[in-house]
Amino acid sequence: MTGRIMIVGSDAPRRLLLRAALEAAGLAAEDHAGAGPLARRAAGRGGASLALVDAGDGGEGLGALAACGRSVPALVLVPAGRTDLRIAALAGGAEDIVERDSPPRLLLARVRRILRDRARTRDLDAAGGLAEAPAAFLGPAAGRVALLPAPAGEGVGSDLAALGRGVALVVPEGDEADLYILDARGLRGDLPGGIRILDRLAELRARTEGQHAATLVLLPDTAPETAALALDLGADGVACGPAGTPEIELRVRLLLQRKARADRLRATVRAHLEAALRDPLTGLHNRRHAEPELHRLIEEARARREPLALLVLDIDHFKAVNDRWGHGAGDRVLAEVARRLRTRLGEGCLLARMGGEEFLAVLPGARAAQARAVAESLRRAVESQPFALDRAAGDGALAATGTEAAWIGPRSRTARVTLSVGVAAAGPEDLARGLDAPSLLERADAALYAAKSGGRNMVTVAVPAPAN
């Protein structure tokens, strides 16, 4: 856990005790009587990772939340039993609250949870490059909330039957939710009875539908150890003590907002990763994806003792298309070749653009004869119809004469395009002898060279490697 924590409050002895507790846990901390340094550090680079704000006996310290703005999460310490200050802190933008007389173990668990979430969000931001301002203080939030049955003896409270506008209560079994609430306010004592709650939480986090959902655990104020362990086990929120329906509604809104932002970040990261592994012109996977995927498919075929075949496809005389009609026409040829290959090849096979006018297809489970038949089908799919070279073709009929483009109408140039294909197949015995991806690619490239040398627009199958 890294980051600097700024403690803000008017009570100097309490600030020193908090700082000592944080530093004893290996956290860097500094304390200030007012929020001025916090505002300056929040605005600058390398600022505070968390603000620990003492609300004061009458809530006078909550003004420091404005200094946190949207960039620094705040954990607010409130006097015991002050439900009004708990609600005011959450409504004012606090990330979480903790009662001042809570055990240090619970305080540190809440600090760790906030720092962990901040680090995860920062990593997603860095990976996805999402230029989005953080969510505003508790505004509208919507989502599906599931009330989970607590272990025997701690039943779900009926006061949670309506959690406000935009929140849809769902039946948890077989119905995915954005937020799961585990209501254990009926728990008597703390550990070891709380182990049942922690087991339920761990079970939820392990389920597929619970991995990205938010979790809120409701506990009595007599269970601080259970609360601390719940946070360290991955609970996104834990409410202890006098958490009535208004506070729970605020926590639900906060968690739904946080979950929605995490979903957007993950979606952005996925989109960026997908873009990095795809060729933007053709929409096919690129070399960066194809090479490791080929290795994986070969290892999978080896483990299953199944055959595998490789096709290397190259557009004939492609440079002439660019030279004569421009790179725009060449791009349209590449995109259309990719479309025809993808349509004919179907699902279950890897198809990638390896660069320039060269494509790669991997056929799991295919032997040499099957791979040749597929290669011939792909070759014919490209040769069968002429290619439109203009962005706005269609003013006349399509036609082709040999390898030359035919002018039919004022804006409908077309050309005949052909492929040469090299095929290399590996049987289970080849893979068992250690045939690897570079060797198989080398054989397919040699077959492609033979097809080019033999007159182009043809399929050549590599000669199998001799057995040792």
PEQUIRA-V803838 format. One record per residue. RES is the residue in one small letter. SS is DSSP state (a for helix, b for strand, c for the rest). BURIAL is 1 if it has 9 or more other C-alpha atoms within 8 Angstrom, else 0. D_CENTER is the distance of its C-alpha to the mean C-alpha in Angstrom with 2 decimals. Layout:
RES_SS_BURIAL_D_CENTER / RES_SS_BURIAL_D_CENTER
This chain:
m_c_0_22.33 / t_c_0_23.19 / g_c_1_24.18 / r_b_1_27.40 / i_b_1_28.50 / m_b_1_31.15 / i_b_1_33.59 / v_b_1_35.42 / g_c_1_38.47 / s_c_1_42.22 / d_c_0_43.18 / a_a_0_43.59 / p_a_0_44.26 / r_a_0_41.15 / r_a_1_39.03 / l_a_1_40.56 / l_a_0_39.94 / l_a_1_36.27 / r_a_1_35.96 / a_a_0_37.76 / a_a_1_35.50 / l_a_1_32.32 / e_a_1_33.86 / a_a_0_35.09 / a_c_0_31.50 / g_c_0_30.66 / l_c_1_29.20 / a_b_1_30.56 / a_b_1_32.20 / e_b_1_34.74 / d_b_1_36.71 / h_b_1_38.28 / a_c_1_40.65 / g_c_1_39.19 / a_c_1_35.97 / g_a_0_37.08 / p_a_0_35.54 / l_a_1_32.26 / a_a_1_32.20 / r_a_0_33.02 / r_a_1_30.42 / a_a_1_27.71 / a_a_0_28.58 / g_c_0_28.74 / r_c_0_26.44 / g_c_0_25.98 / g_c_1_26.79 / a_c_1_26.52 / s_c_1_23.37 / l_b_1_25.01 / a_b_1_28.23 / l_b_1_30.39 / v_b_1_32.70 / d_b_1_35.94 / a_c_1_36.73 / g_c_1_40.43 / d_c_0_42.95 / g_c_0_42.99 / g_c_0_39.57 / e_a_0_40.85 / g_a_1_37.97 / l_a_1_35.31 / g_a_0_36.13 / a_a_1_34.01 / l_a_1_30.87 / a_a_0_31.59 / a_a_1_31.55 / c_a_1_28.02 / g_c_0_26.91 / r_c_1_23.18 / s_c_0_22.40 / v_c_1_23.69 / p_b_1_22.90 / a_b_1_26.23 / l_b_1_27.46 / v_b_1_30.84 / l_b_1_33.77 / v_b_1_36.06 / p_c_1_39.51 / a_c_0_39.82 / g_c_0_40.44 / r_c_0_39.62 / t_a_0_37.52 / d_a_0_38.16 / l_a_1_36.63 / r_a_1_33.54 / i_a_1_32.94 / a_a_0_33.91 / a_a_1_31.46 / l_a_1_28.45 / a_a_1_29.65 / g_c_1_30.16 / g_c_1_26.59 / a_c_1_26.55 / e_c_1_23.32 / d_b_1_25.46 / i_b_1_29.12 / v_b_1_31.30 / e_b_1_35.03 / r_c_0_37.11 / d_c_0_38.92 / s_c_1_35.86 / p_c_0_35.96 / p_a_0_34.34 / r_a_0_32.09 / l_a_1_30.44 / l_a_1_30.29 / l_a_1_28.53 / a_a_1_26.03 / r_a_1_25.13 / v_a_1_24.95 / r_a_1_22.67 / r_a_1_20.27 / i_a_1_20.14 / l_a_1_19.83 / r_a_1_17.02 / d_a_0_15.00 / r_a_1_16.07 / a_a_0_15.02 / r_a_0_11.46 / t_a_1_11.31 / r_a_0_13.20 / d_a_0_10.98 / l_a_1_7.95 / d_a_1_10.84 / a_a_0_12.24 / a_a_0_9.44 / g_a_1_8.79 / g_c_1_12.44 / l_c_0_12.21 / a_c_0_15.94 / e_c_0_16.17 / a_c_0_18.68 / p_c_0_17.85 / a_c_0_18.92 / a_c_0_22.68 / f_c_0_24.62 / l_c_1_24.72 / g_c_0_24.94 / p_c_0_24.24 / a_c_1_21.52 / a_c_1_21.12 / g_b_1_19.52 / r_b_1_20.52 / v_b_1_22.04 / a_b_1_23.39 / l_b_1_26.38 / l_b_1_26.38 / p_c_0_29.83 / a_c_1_30.60 / p_c_1_32.56 / a_c_0_36.22 / g_c_0_38.10 / e_c_1_35.43 / g_c_1_35.04 / v_c_1_32.76 / g_c_0_34.56 / s_a_0_35.88 / d_a_0_35.33 / l_a_0_31.63 / a_c_0_32.53 / a_c_0_31.74 / l_c_0_29.06 / g_c_0_29.52 / r_c_0_28.70 / g_c_0_25.29 / v_b_1_24.63 / a_b_0_25.01 / l_b_1_26.07 / v_b_1_25.04 / v_c_0_26.34 / p_c_1_23.81 / e_c_0_24.94 / g_c_0_23.01 / d_c_0_21.59 / e_c_0_18.03 / a_c_1_18.07 / d_c_1_16.05 / l_b_1_18.40 / y_b_1_20.69 / i_b_1_23.97 / l_b_1_26.01 / d_b_1_29.47 / a_b_1_31.64 / r_c_0_34.09 / g_c_1_36.86 / l_c_1_36.27 / r_c_0_39.53 / g_c_0_39.46 / d_c_1_36.58 / l_c_1_35.87 / p_c_0_36.57 / g_c_1_36.32 / g_c_1_32.84 / i_a_1_31.59 / r_a_0_31.35 / i_a_1_28.95 / l_a_1_26.80 / d_a_0_26.88 / r_a_1_25.69 / l_a_1_22.80 / a_a_1_21.79 / e_a_0_22.17 / l_a_1_19.91 / r_a_1_17.08 / a_a_0_17.53 / r_c_0_17.37 / t_a_0_14.46 / e_a_0_14.86 / g_a_1_15.07 / q_c_1_12.03 / h_c_0_10.11 / a_c_1_13.52 / a_b_1_15.71 / t_b_1_18.96 / l_b_1_22.34 / v_b_1_25.33 / l_b_1_28.82 / l_b_1_31.55 / p_c_1_35.15 / d_c_0_36.20 / t_c_0_37.96 / a_c_1_34.78 / p_a_1_33.38 / e_a_1_32.59 / t_a_1_30.65 / a_a_1_28.75 / a_a_1_27.98 / l_a_1_26.84 / a_a_1_24.62 / l_a_1_22.80 / d_a_1_22.56 / l_c_1_21.25 / g_c_0_18.21 / a_c_1_19.77 / d_c_1_18.35 / g_b_1_21.90 / v_b_1_25.40 / a_b_1_28.48 / c_b_1_31.80 / g_c_0_35.34 / p_c_0_36.55 / a_c_1_33.29 / g_c_0_34.69 / t_a_1_33.11 / p_a_0_32.83 / e_a_1_30.83 / i_a_1_28.60 / e_a_1_27.97 / l_a_1_26.99 / r_a_1_24.60 / v_a_1_23.05 / r_a_1_22.60 / l_a_1_21.10 / l_a_1_18.55 / l_a_1_17.66 / q_a_1_17.27 / r_a_0_15.07 / k_a_1_12.82 / a_a_0_12.82 / r_a_1_11.91 / a_a_1_8.93 / d_a_0_7.83 / r_a_0_8.76 / l_a_1_7.06 / r_a_1_3.42 / a_a_0_5.44 / t_a_1_7.14 / v_a_1_5.18 / r_a_1_4.77 / a_a_0_8.31 / h_a_1_9.48 / l_a_0_8.78 / e_a_0_10.44 / a_a_1_13.09 / a_a_0_13.82 / l_c_1_14.56 / r_b_1_16.64 / d_c_1_20.08 / p_c_0_20.25 / l_c_0_23.84 / t_c_1_23.74 / g_c_0_20.20 / l_c_1_20.57 / h_b_1_18.59 / n_c_1_20.06 / r_a_1_21.76 / r_a_0_18.83 / h_a_1_17.20 / a_a_1_20.60 / e_a_0_22.28 / p_a_0_20.06 / e_a_0_19.60 / l_a_1_23.42 / h_a_1_23.89 / r_a_0_21.75 / l_a_1_23.72 / i_a_1_26.96 / e_a_0_26.31 / e_a_0_25.43 / a_a_1_28.64 / r_a_1_30.61 / a_a_0_29.58 / r_a_0_30.50 / r_c_1_33.59 / e_c_1_32.78 / p_c_1_33.55 / l_b_1_31.27 / a_b_1_32.19 / l_b_1_31.07 / l_b_1_32.01 / v_b_1_32.20 / l_b_1_33.06 / d_b_1_34.58 / i_b_1_35.92 / d_c_1_39.64 / h_c_0_41.21 / f_a_1_38.00 / k_a_0_39.30 / a_a_0_42.23 / v_a_1_40.04 / n_a_1_38.55 / d_a_0_41.97 / r_a_0_43.86 / w_a_1_41.60 / g_c_1_38.97 / h_a_1_35.33 / g_a_0_34.36 / a_a_1_36.19 / g_a_1_34.62 / d_a_1_31.09 / r_a_1_32.10 / v_a_1_33.52 / l_a_1_30.36 / a_a_1_28.24 / e_a_1_30.85 / v_a_1_31.23 / a_a_1_27.51 / r_a_1_27.78 / r_a_1_30.85 / l_a_1_29.48 / r_a_1_26.32 / t_a_0_28.53 / r_a_1_31.01 / l_a_1_28.77 / g_c_0_26.65 / e_c_0_23.84 / g_c_0_23.58 / c_c_1_24.40 / l_b_1_22.57 / l_b_1_23.65 / a_b_1_22.90 / r_b_1_24.68 / m_b_1_25.75 / g_b_0_27.30 / g_c_0_30.28 / e_c_1_31.75 / e_b_1_30.68 / f_b_1_28.40 / l_b_1_27.46 / a_b_1_27.36 / v_b_1_26.94 / l_b_1_28.66 / p_b_1_28.02 / g_c_1_31.19 / a_c_1_33.44 / r_c_1_36.78 / a_a_1_38.73 / a_a_0_40.58 / q_a_0_37.55 / a_a_1_35.66 / r_a_1_38.73 / a_a_0_38.85 / v_a_1_35.22 / a_a_1_35.90 / e_a_1_39.03 / s_a_1_37.21 / l_a_1_34.69 / r_a_1_37.57 / r_a_0_39.52 / a_a_1_36.63 / v_a_1_36.52 / e_a_1_40.33 / s_c_0_41.20 / q_c_0_40.62 / p_c_1_41.15 / f_b_1_38.38 / a_b_1_38.60 / l_c_1_38.54 / d_c_1_38.61 / r_c_0_35.83 / a_c_0_38.20 / a_c_1_40.02 / g_c_0_41.94 / d_c_0_45.22 / g_c_1_47.07 / a_c_0_46.93 / l_c_1_44.78 / a_c_1_46.86 / a_b_1_46.94 / t_b_1_49.79 / g_c_0_49.12 / t_c_0_46.56 / e_b_0_47.59 / a_b_1_45.97 / a_b_1_48.23 / w_b_1_48.76 / i_c_1_49.03 / g_c_1_49.14 / p_c_0_48.41 / r_c_1_44.58 / s_c_1_43.71 / r_b_1_43.75 / t_b_1_42.56 / a_b_1_42.51 / r_c_1_42.53 / v_c_1_39.65 / t_c_1_39.73 / l_b_1_37.69 / s_b_1_38.74 / v_b_1_36.89 / g_b_1_37.08 / v_b_1_36.35 / a_b_1_35.97 / a_b_1_35.82 / a_b_1_35.36 / g_c_1_36.88 / p_a_1_36.11 / e_a_0_39.04 / d_a_1_37.75 / l_a_1_34.41 / a_a_1_36.31 / r_c_0_38.36 / g_c_0_35.28 / l_c_1_34.64 / d_c_1_31.41 / a_a_1_29.18 / p_a_0_31.24 / s_a_0_34.46 / l_a_1_33.34 / l_a_1_32.14 / e_a_0_35.45 / r_a_1_37.37 / a_a_1_35.52 / d_a_1_36.15 / a_a_1_39.81 / a_a_1_40.06 / l_a_1_38.61 / y_a_1_41.20 / a_a_1_43.88 / a_a_1_42.83 / k_a_1_43.01 / s_a_0_46.36 / g_c_0_47.67 / g_c_0_47.48 / r_c_1_43.83 / n_c_1_42.49 / m_c_1_42.67 / v_b_1_40.80 / t_b_1_41.78 / v_b_1_40.85 / a_c_1_40.85 / v_c_0_43.60 / p_c_0_42.32 / a_c_0_42.47 / p_c_0_45.60 / a_c_0_45.30 / n_c_0_46.15
